[in-house]
Amino acid sequence: MSQQWSDRLRAYAYLIRLDKPIGTLLLLWPTLWALWLASSGLPDIQMLSIFVVGTFLMRSSGCAMNDYADRNFDRHVLRTQGRPVTSGKISGKEAIAVALLLAFIAFLLIQPLNGYTKKLSFLALAVAFIYPFTKRFFAIPQAILGIAFGFGIPMAYAATLDFIPLEAWILFVGNVFWAIAYDTAYAMVDREDDIRLGLRTSAITFGKYDVFAIAISYGILFLTQLWVAQLANLSNYFLVGWFAALACAIYHLQLVATRKREECFRAFRHNNWLGGFLFLGIVLGLALS
């Protein structure tokens, strides 16, 4: 393989963030919560595989669309000026083509699932593609991200049960606030750059109340998790994961309270553990009674 092709493949890998799996994991955990709850702890293997692979594909598609949307902004931020589209390694048209191709493959992947799930997939795609552009006009685009990252929840219930119960929507709302929490920490990293570029983020909107807003968002997440645990009749073993996740949230608040870029970014990335512990709690609450 020539060096030119090697460089292009590397650029495409960076476009879909193969080097940064944290985004896929933050999208995957809520989907796994829902699959386990909807199936009472016994998800169908084929369905589980479809959702895991589909999560990766849709996150990758969203990253490509995000880089296209932010191509004129990323070049002005040190952290993002090396991204493939804004640096010219990949054209904007190529980024859109990659986004659409991956979304199409994801749609082909869900063909074995029921019609309700397929209809929801179109809404999920629309939100995922709209989100990158909301940073221009919406005060808290992180809420739109939460909707996009949480769409696996109603889809998992729809695929498993062919309807969406109340507990799914409560889980979904909790995930929206979780996204506001972790992505506000992420936005705090780039706050000064975003202000300079005229972009909108929750970190800018919340201002000096940013840490307080993150704490409230975490609080809503944990209350909704308890509510869902009650509706799903989870055993008290659920609390093992719940308290471990709560300890993560407290650690994150300590980090973001410094308002240092490195600490805020560390808090964002550490949310993978929080999501994983909540999943552990759900698994234990269903398996042990």
C-alpha positions as CSV (number, residue, x, y, z in Angstrom):
1,M,0.0,0.0,0.0
2,S,1.4,3.4,-1.0
3,Q,2.0,6.1,1.6
4,Q,-0.7,8.2,0.0
5,W,-3.4,5.5,0.5
6,S,-2.1,4.9,4.0
7,D,-2.5,8.5,4.9
8,R,-6.0,8.6,3.5
9,L,-7.1,5.6,5.4
10,R,-5.6,7.2,8.6
11,A,-7.6,10.4,7.8
12,Y,-10.8,8.4,7.5
13,A,-10.1,6.6,10.7
14,Y,-9.7,10.0,12.5
15,L,-12.9,11.2,10.8
16,I,-15.0,8.5,12.4
17,R,-12.9,8.7,15.7
18,L,-11.5,5.2,15.7
19,D,-8.9,6.6,18.0
20,K,-11.5,7.8,20.5
21,P,-13.9,5.1,21.5
22,I,-15.3,7.1,24.4
23,G,-18.1,8.5,22.2
24,T,-19.2,5.0,21.2
25,L,-19.2,3.8,24.8
26,L,-21.3,6.8,25.9
27,L,-23.8,5.9,23.2
28,L,-23.7,2.2,23.9
29,W,-24.3,2.2,27.7
30,P,-27.8,3.6,27.6
31,T,-28.7,1.1,24.8
32,L,-27.4,-1.8,26.9
33,W,-29.4,-0.5,29.9
34,A,-32.5,-0.6,27.8
35,L,-31.9,-4.0,26.1
36,W,-31.3,-5.6,29.5
37,L,-34.4,-4.0,31.1
38,A,-36.7,-4.7,28.1
39,S,-35.6,-8.4,28.0
40,S,-35.6,-8.9,31.8
41,G,-31.9,-9.6,31.6
42,L,-32.0,-12.1,28.7
43,P,-31.4,-10.1,25.5
44,D,-31.5,-11.9,22.2
45,I,-28.0,-12.4,21.0
46,Q,-28.8,-11.4,17.4
47,M,-30.5,-8.2,18.6
48,L,-27.7,-7.4,21.0
49,S,-25.2,-7.8,18.1
50,I,-27.3,-5.5,15.9
51,F,-27.5,-2.8,18.5
52,V,-23.8,-2.9,19.4
53,V,-22.6,-2.7,15.8
54,G,-25.3,-0.2,14.9
55,T,-24.2,2.0,17.8
56,F,-20.6,2.1,16.5
57,L,-21.9,2.8,12.9
58,M,-24.2,5.7,14.0
59,R,-21.6,7.3,16.2
60,S,-19.1,7.1,13.4
61,S,-21.6,8.6,11.0
62,G,-22.4,11.4,13.5
63,C,-18.7,12.2,13.8
64,A,-18.3,12.6,10.1
65,M,-21.3,14.9,9.9
66,N,-20.1,16.9,12.9
67,D,-16.7,17.5,11.3
68,Y,-18.5,18.7,8.1
69,A,-20.7,21.0,10.1
70,D,-17.7,22.4,12.2
71,R,-15.2,22.6,9.3
72,N,-15.1,26.4,9.4
73,F,-14.8,26.5,13.2
74,D,-12.4,23.7,13.9
75,R,-9.5,25.4,12.2
76,H,-9.6,28.2,14.7
77,V,-9.3,25.9,17.8
78,L,-5.9,24.3,18.6
79,R,-7.4,21.1,19.8
80,T,-9.4,20.5,16.6
81,Q,-7.5,22.2,13.8
82,G,-5.9,18.9,12.8
83,R,-9.2,17.2,12.1
84,P,-9.4,15.7,8.6
85,V,-12.0,18.0,7.1
86,T,-10.9,21.3,8.4
87,S,-7.3,20.5,7.6
88,G,-8.1,19.6,4.0
89,K,-7.1,16.0,4.2
90,I,-10.7,15.0,3.4
91,S,-13.3,17.2,1.6
92,G,-16.6,18.2,3.0
93,K,-18.4,16.1,0.3
94,E,-16.4,13.1,1.3
95,A,-17.4,13.5,4.9
96,I,-21.0,13.7,4.0
97,A,-20.7,10.6,1.8
98,V,-19.1,8.7,4.7
99,A,-21.8,9.8,7.1
100,L,-24.6,8.7,4.7
101,L,-22.9,5.4,3.8
102,L,-22.4,4.4,7.5
103,A,-26.0,5.4,8.3
104,F,-27.2,3.3,5.3
105,I,-25.2,0.3,6.5
106,A,-26.7,0.8,10.0
107,F,-30.2,0.8,8.4
108,L,-29.5,-2.4,6.5
109,L,-28.3,-3.9,9.8
110,I,-31.7,-3.4,11.5
111,Q,-33.7,-5.1,8.7
112,P,-34.3,-8.2,10.9
113,L,-36.0,-6.0,13.5
114,N,-39.7,-5.0,13.5
115,G,-41.2,-2.1,11.6
116,Y,-41.6,0.1,14.7
117,T,-37.9,0.0,15.3
118,K,-37.2,0.9,11.7
119,K,-39.5,4.0,11.9
120,L,-37.7,5.1,15.0
121,S,-34.4,4.8,13.2
122,F,-35.3,7.6,10.8
123,L,-36.0,9.9,13.8
124,A,-32.7,8.9,15.3
125,L,-30.8,9.7,12.1
126,A,-32.5,13.1,11.8
127,V,-31.6,14.1,15.3
128,A,-28.0,12.8,14.9
129,F,-27.5,14.9,11.7
130,I,-29.3,18.0,13.1
131,Y,-27.3,18.1,16.4
132,P,-24.0,19.5,15.0
133,F,-25.8,22.5,13.6
134,T,-27.6,23.4,16.8
135,K,-24.4,24.8,18.3
136,R,-25.1,27.9,16.1
137,F,-28.4,28.9,17.7
138,F,-29.6,26.6,20.6
139,A,-28.5,27.6,24.1
140,I,-28.1,24.0,25.3
141,P,-27.2,21.9,22.3
142,Q,-26.0,19.2,24.8
143,A,-29.7,18.4,25.3
144,I,-30.0,17.6,21.6
145,L,-26.9,15.4,21.9
146,G,-28.6,13.6,24.8
147,I,-31.6,12.9,22.7
148,A,-29.4,11.6,19.9
149,F,-27.3,9.5,22.2
150,G,-30.4,8.1,24.0
151,F,-32.4,7.0,20.9
152,G,-31.1,3.5,21.4
153,I,-33.3,3.3,24.5
154,P,-36.8,3.6,22.8
155,M,-35.4,1.6,19.9
156,A,-34.3,-1.2,22.2
157,Y,-37.7,-1.4,23.9
158,A,-39.5,-1.2,20.6
159,A,-37.4,-4.0,19.1
160,T,-37.8,-6.2,22.1
161,L,-41.5,-5.5,23.2
162,D,-43.0,-3.8,20.1
163,F,-44.1,-1.0,22.3
164,I,-42.4,1.6,24.5
165,P,-43.3,1.6,28.2
166,L,-43.1,4.4,30.7
167,E,-39.9,3.2,32.2
168,A,-38.2,3.6,28.8
169,W,-39.1,7.3,28.6
170,I,-37.9,7.8,32.2
171,L,-34.7,6.2,31.3
172,F,-34.5,8.3,28.2
173,V,-35.0,11.6,30.1
174,G,-32.3,10.5,32.6
175,N,-29.9,9.9,29.7
176,V,-30.6,13.4,28.3
177,F,-29.5,14.9,31.6
178,W,-26.5,12.6,31.8
179,A,-25.4,13.9,28.4
180,I,-25.9,17.5,29.6
181,A,-23.7,16.7,32.6
182,Y,-20.8,15.1,30.7
183,D,-20.9,17.2,27.6
184,T,-21.0,20.4,29.7
185,A,-17.7,19.3,31.2
186,Y,-16.5,18.7,27.7
187,A,-17.7,22.1,26.6
188,M,-15.9,23.7,29.5
189,V,-12.6,22.7,27.8
190,D,-13.4,24.8,24.7
191,R,-15.5,27.5,26.4
192,E,-13.2,30.5,25.6
193,D,-12.7,29.3,22.0
194,D,-16.5,28.8,21.5
195,I,-17.2,32.3,22.9
196,R,-14.7,33.8,20.5
197,L,-16.2,31.9,17.5
198,G,-19.8,32.8,18.5
199,L,-21.0,29.3,19.2
200,R,-23.5,28.2,21.8
201,T,-22.9,25.6,24.4
202,S,-24.3,24.7,27.8
203,A,-20.9,25.7,29.4
204,I,-21.5,29.3,28.1
205,T,-25.2,29.3,28.9
206,F,-24.7,28.1,32.5
207,G,-21.8,30.5,33.0
208,K,-20.7,30.6,36.6
209,Y,-23.4,28.1,37.5
210,D,-21.8,25.4,35.3
211,V,-20.7,23.1,38.1
212,F,-24.1,23.5,39.8
213,A,-25.9,22.7,36.5
214,I,-23.8,19.5,36.1
215,A,-24.6,18.5,39.7
216,I,-28.3,19.0,39.1
217,S,-28.1,17.0,35.8
218,Y,-26.4,14.2,37.6
219,G,-29.0,14.3,40.3
220,I,-31.8,13.9,37.8
221,L,-30.0,11.0,36.2
222,F,-29.7,9.1,39.5
223,L,-33.3,9.8,40.5
224,T,-34.6,8.5,37.2
225,Q,-32.4,5.4,37.6
226,L,-34.0,4.7,41.0
227,W,-37.5,5.2,39.5
228,V,-36.7,2.8,36.7
229,A,-35.3,0.3,39.1
230,Q,-38.6,0.4,41.0
231,L,-40.8,0.1,37.9
232,A,-38.7,-2.8,36.7
233,N,-38.7,-4.5,40.1
234,L,-34.9,-4.7,40.3
235,S,-33.5,-6.2,43.5
236,N,-31.4,-4.1,45.9
237,Y,-28.3,-5.5,44.2
238,F,-29.0,-2.7,41.7
239,L,-27.7,-0.3,44.3
240,V,-24.2,-1.8,44.1
241,G,-23.8,-0.3,40.6
242,W,-25.8,2.8,41.5
243,F,-23.6,3.8,44.4
244,A,-20.5,3.1,42.4
245,A,-21.8,5.4,39.6
246,L,-22.7,8.0,42.2
247,A,-19.1,7.9,43.5
248,C,-18.0,8.6,39.9
249,A,-20.3,11.6,39.7
250,I,-18.9,13.0,42.9
251,Y,-15.4,12.6,41.5
252,H,-16.4,14.3,38.3
253,L,-17.8,17.3,40.2
254,Q,-14.5,17.6,42.1
255,L,-12.7,17.7,38.8
256,V,-14.9,20.2,37.0
257,A,-15.0,22.5,40.1
258,T,-11.3,23.3,39.3
259,R,-12.5,24.6,35.8
260,K,-9.1,23.5,34.4
261,R,-9.2,22.2,30.9
262,E,-7.3,19.0,31.6
263,E,-9.5,18.2,34.6
264,C,-12.8,18.9,32.8
265,F,-11.7,16.7,29.9
266,R,-10.8,13.9,32.4
267,A,-14.2,14.2,34.0
268,F,-15.8,13.8,30.6
269,R,-13.9,10.7,29.6
270,H,-14.4,9.1,33.0
271,N,-18.2,9.1,32.4
272,N,-17.6,5.8,30.6
273,W,-17.1,4.2,34.1
274,L,-20.3,5.9,35.4
275,G,-22.4,4.4,32.5
276,G,-20.7,1.0,33.0
277,F,-21.5,0.9,36.7
278,L,-25.1,1.8,36.1
279,F,-25.2,-1.1,33.6
280,L,-23.7,-3.4,36.2
281,G,-26.4,-2.4,38.7
282,I,-29.1,-3.2,36.2
283,V,-27.5,-6.6,35.4
284,L,-27.2,-7.4,39.1
285,G,-30.7,-6.2,39.9
286,L,-32.2,-8.4,37.3
287,A,-30.0,-11.5,37.8
288,L,-30.0,-11.6,41.6
289,S,-33.2,-11.4,43.6
